[in-house]
Amino acid sequence: MKHIIYSIYWLCLIFMSQSGFAQVNPDEVIEIIKNRESYPNYVLVAAHRGYWADYPENSQGAYEMAIALGVDIVEMDVRVTKDGQMVIFHDACLDRVTTGYGLLRDATWAEIQNLYLIMPDGQQTLQKMLTLEQALDYLKGKAVVSIDIKETGSLFNTVFVKILRMLKTKGMLGQSIVKGKMPFNEVQTLVGRAGTTLDEFIYTPIAFSNTKNLDQYIKDFVNSKKIHAFELVYKQSADPILEYVSLLNTNNIWIGQYSFWPETSDGVFAEKIPLTDTDPITRDYNFKDQDPNNFLDDGRGDWDWLFAKGANYVITDRSELMLDYLTVKGLRTK
């Protein structure tokens, strides 16, 4: 049975690569990222945790399908196990995405290797959690990678430096994006500690309306002339951060934004906020952009709204639908 499943899987990959979608060369994508002004009718597409409609998020299968579909960027999350192994995983807890339970940081890599990744409906798969090194080895030369570090505080800083050093050792800085929420001066310090520079990889700052010293935070990066993309997180039309769209456009900086796609008809399957226990829940977003006091009223589920507000670099959960949508809209023209 296992051989039949894998045969079907590889036939799907071959079909996708021969269909209307074309696999993208990572060097070409980096060229596009660094020259936004030359691509006015192009929207960058990043596969959020890979393509996980049919494969578990952040799995090798999800990455393979994303590449076959022709996305520009494969996005992944990094956390650290109890014994310091950098792994590809989004949640703080194992419960939602694996056959295990409890906090990831309480498990060793040896223990995690006994677990399997599961789908949102609870179906167990043959896929297992990857280390960062395993993921990078697979993706080298195949796709631009975007790394989202989920640890915080001093651990974020430690992991950030380790990742840059790993990318440098593997010769992958030139095909990599690393994201963060630190002020520009702190980024410069950590990049120097890693023995590299902001010219060698794509650093992408993330900003929210409640980011501390927001105006200075954004303008320090813009004025540095060292960044090519900015994740500007807006959720409603009244969001103050939208005031900075024109500044980023004037400086030919890509405006990155996440686009919602509920995993089930009931809503988004996620961890609790705050994390009172490890059991996942379903959040019923309505995507109406009407009530500024309701965080579930999030406009990002309306793709027309999302792009009308300024995004031209989208991090999506459903790459194939997004690529179709953008192609119809004339926004995948190089």
Beta strands, then each sheet from edge to edge (+ up, - down):
strand 1: 44-47
strand 2: 73-80
strand 3: 86-88
strand 4: 144-149
strand 5: 176-180
strand 6: 202-207
strand 7: 229-232
strand 8: 254-259
strand 9: 268-270
strand 10: 281-283
strand 11: 313-316
sheet 1: 3+ 2- 1- 11- 8- 7- 6- 5- 4-
sheet 2: 9+ 10-
end
